[in-house]
């Protein structure tokens, strides 16, 4: 099965066109090599992709021809992705940040 179709069926990307653009842009690798959208994916392959939710590392367990529900999509792969980075948000309920708080956040973000 084509990698762009599998990425869409496994719900890594929202649409096949987004998966195709990611493959064409070199953001999808199979077993360490950048691949084109037409590259065939097989059970046992290791897929590394830069998805909208962050970097993902997946081992292919099954193939699905069409987009499936989220529960079934999780059964298509073993997820070895790194944990997401911590969020640099203020706790809820503290109100509007002061000028000093805004400057501190800007320094933290590197802006």
C-alpha positions in Angstrom: 0.0 0.0 0.0 1.2 3.5 -0.7 2.6 5.4 2.3 0.4 8.5 1.7 -2.7 6.4 1.8 -1.6 4.5 4.9 -0.7 7.8 6.8 -4.2 9.1 6.1 -5.9 5.7 7.0 -3.9 5.7 10.3 -5.0 9.2 11.0 -1.5 10.7 11.2 -2.5 13.4 8.7 -6.0 14.7 8.3 -6.1 14.2 4.5 -4.3 12.2 1.9 -3.2 15.5 0.2 -1.5 16.6 3.4 0.3 13.2 3.7 1.4 13.5 0.0 2.8 17.0 0.6 4.7 15.7 3.7 6.2 12.9 1.7 7.1 15.1 -1.2 8.7 17.6 1.3 10.9 14.9 2.8 9.2 14.9 6.2 8.4 11.2 6.0 11.0 8.4 6.3 10.6 4.7 6.1 13.4 2.7 7.8 15.6 5.8 7.9 15.2 6.8 4.2 13.1 9.7 2.9 10.4 8.4 0.6 8.1 9.6 -2.1 4.3 9.4 -1.7 4.1 6.3 -3.9 6.5 4.3 -1.8 5.0 1.0 -0.6 4.7 0.4 3.1 4.8 -3.1 4.6 4.1 -4.6 7.9 7.2 -4.3 10.1 8.4 -1.0 8.5 9.4 1.8 10.9 7.8 5.1 9.8 9.2 8.5 11.1 7.1 11.5 10.2 6.9 15.2 11.1 3.1 15.4 11.8 1.1 18.4 12.9 1.0 17.0 16.4 4.8 16.7 16.4 7.4 14.1 15.5 6.0 10.5 15.4 7.9 7.2 15.2 5.7 4.3 14.3 6.1 0.5 13.7 3.6 -0.7 11.1 1.5 -3.6 12.5 -1.3 -3.7 9.9 -2.5 -2.2 6.6 -5.8 -0.5 6.0 -7.1 0.5 2.6 -9.4 3.3 3.8 -9.6 5.7 6.7 -10.8 4.0 9.8 -12.1 5.1 13.2 -9.5 6.4 15.7 -9.7 3.3 17.8 -9.1 1.0 14.8 -6.4 3.4 13.5 -4.3 3.0 16.7 -4.3 -0.8 16.1 -2.5 -0.2 12.8 0.8 0.8 14.5 2.9 0.7 17.6 3.7 4.3 18.7 7.3 5.0 19.8 7.0 8.8 19.5 8.9 11.0 22.0 6.7 12.7 24.6 5.4 16.1 23.6 7.4 19.1 24.9 6.0 20.8 28.0 3.7 23.7 27.4 4.7 27.1 28.5 1.3 28.4 29.5 0.1 30.1 32.6 -2.1 28.1 34.9 -5.8 28.7 34.4 -7.5 31.3 36.6 -4.6 33.6 37.2 -6.1 36.3 35.0 -4.5 38.5 32.5 -0.6 38.5 32.6 1.2 41.6 33.8 3.7 43.4 31.7 6.5 41.7 33.6 4.9 38.3 33.0 4.6 39.0 29.3 8.3 40.0 29.1 9.3 36.9 31.0 7.3 34.7 28.6 8.8 36.5 25.6 12.3 35.8 27.0 11.4 32.2 27.6 10.1 31.7 24.1 13.1 33.5 22.6 11.2 36.3 21.0 
